């Protein structure tokens, strides 16, 4: 691994640990304040999770940019090819499910989200998660194929 990647990995880990510590402290504060009746627990949790999600995603993007700048050209090309070919292929597989879900016959299908919920928001989250997993699986397959094709002697 490139020496330029160690600071990126260290900052990523440090940032994630700091975010987790802040979230635990915020959770304790919300629990304490909700127990005293100062805040409503549900709205405070939604606010906390919104802030956590935004900070986590912004941090992930910042670290992704730092990672791409630190790796060499071959690794950069592997990632680009993997996201284009693998991610798009995974999205196409998921797209079949989206098209089929639009059929009137799909009305009778009942899926249960991972937490047992069957409301529209749970369905949306489960579908988005499934699409992300298909895209990531496609990415992993193409990334491994890209490197194997270039490293076999």
C-alpha positions in Angstrom: 0.0 0.0 0.0 1.2 3.5 -0.9 2.7 5.5 2.0 0.4 8.4 0.9 -2.6 6.3 1.9 -1.7 5.8 5.6 -2.6 9.4 6.6 -5.9 9.1 4.7 -6.7 5.8 6.6 -5.6 7.3 9.9 -7.8 10.4 9.5 -10.7 8.3 8.3 -10.5 6.1 11.4 -10.0 9.1 13.7 -13.0 10.9 12.2 -15.2 7.9 12.5 -14.2 7.3 16.1 -14.8 11.0 16.9 -18.2 10.9 15.2 -19.2 7.8 17.2 -18.1 9.3 20.5 -20.1 12.5 19.7 -23.2 10.4 18.8 -23.0 8.4 22.0 -22.7 11.6 24.1 -25.6 13.1 22.1 -27.7 10.0 22.7 -27.0 10.2 26.4 -27.9 13.9 26.4 -31.1 13.2 24.5 -32.0 10.4 26.9 -31.4 12.6 29.9 -33.2 15.6 28.5 -36.2 13.5 27.3 -36.4 11.9 30.7 -36.7 15.3 32.3 -39.3 16.4 29.7 -37.1 19.1 28.2 -37.2 17.6 24.7 -39.4 15.2 22.9 -37.5 12.0 22.4 -38.7 11.1 18.9 -38.0 14.5 17.4 -34.6 14.7 19.1 -33.6 11.3 17.7 -34.7 12.3 14.2 -32.7 15.5 14.5 -29.7 13.7 15.8 -29.8 11.0 13.1 -30.2 13.6 10.4 -27.1 15.4 11.6 -25.2 12.1 12.0 -26.1 11.0 8.5 -25.2 14.3 6.9 -21.8 14.5 8.7 -21.1 10.8 7.9 -21.9 11.2 4.2 -19.9 14.4 3.8 -17.0 12.8 5.6 -17.2 9.8 3.4 -17.1 12.0 0.3 -14.1 14.0 1.6 -12.2 10.8 2.4 -13.1 9.3 -1.0 -11.6 12.4 -2.7 -8.5 12.1 -0.5 -8.3 8.4 -1.3 -8.5 8.9 -5.0 -5.9 11.6 -4.9 -3.5 9.4 -2.9 -3.6 6.3 -5.1 -1.7 5.7 -8.3 -3.1 6.0 -11.8 -3.6 2.2 -12.2 -5.6 1.9 -9.0 -7.6 5.0 -10.0 -8.4 3.4 -13.4 -9.4 0.2 -11.7 -11.9 2.0 -9.4 -13.3 4.0 -12.3 -13.8 0.9 -14.5 -15.3 -1.0 -11.6 -17.8 1.7 -10.7 -18.8 2.3 -14.3 -19.1 -1.4 -15.5 -19.8 -3.0 -12.1 -22.0 -0.3 -10.6 -24.0 0.2 -13.8 -24.4 -3.6 -14.2 -25.7 -3.9 -10.6 -28.0 -1.0 -11.2 -29.3 -2.7 -14.3 -30.1 -5.8 -12.4 -31.9 -3.8 -9.7 -33.7 -1.9 -12.5 -35.4 -5.1 -13.6 -36.9 -5.3 -10.1 -38.0 -1.6 -10.3 -39.7 -2.2 -13.7 -41.4 -5.4 -12.4 -42.5 -3.6 -9.2 -44.4 -1.1 -11.4 -46.7 -3.9 -12.9 -50.2 -4.2 -11.5 -49.5 -7.8 -10.6 -46.9 -6.6 -8.1 -49.6 -5.2 -5.9 -50.1 -8.5 -4.2 -46.4 -8.9 -3.3 -45.7 -8.4 0.3 -42.1 -8.0 1.4 -41.0 -7.4 5.0 -38.1 -5.0 5.6 -35.3 -6.2 7.8 -36.9 -4.8 10.9 -40.3 -6.3 10.2 -41.9 -3.1 9.0 -44.2 -3.0 5.9 -44.8 0.8 5.5 -43.7 2.7 2.4 -40.7 4.2 4.0 -39.4 0.8 5.0 -40.0 -0.5 1.5 -38.1 2.5 0.0 -35.2 2.0 2.4 -35.0 -1.7 1.7 -35.1 -1.1 -2.1 -32.4 1.5 -1.9 -30.3 -0.8 0.2 -30.8 -3.7 -2.2 -29.8 -1.4 -5.1 -26.7 -0.2 -3.3 -25.7 -3.8 -2.5 -26.2 -4.9 -6.2 -24.1 -2.0 -7.4 -21.4 -2.8 -4.8 -21.4 -6.4 -5.7 -21.0 -5.5 -9.4 -18.2 -3.1 -8.4 -16.3 -5.8 -6.4 -16.6 -8.3 -9.2 -15.3 -5.9 -11.9 -12.6 -4.5 -9.7 -11.2 -8.0 -9.0 -11.5 -9.0 -12.7 -9.7 -5.8 -13.7 -6.8 -6.5 -11.4 -6.6 -10.2 -12.2 -6.6 -9.5 -15.9 -3.6 -7.1 -15.5 -1.6 -9.0 -13.0 -1.6 -12.5 -14.6 1.8 -13.0 -16.2 
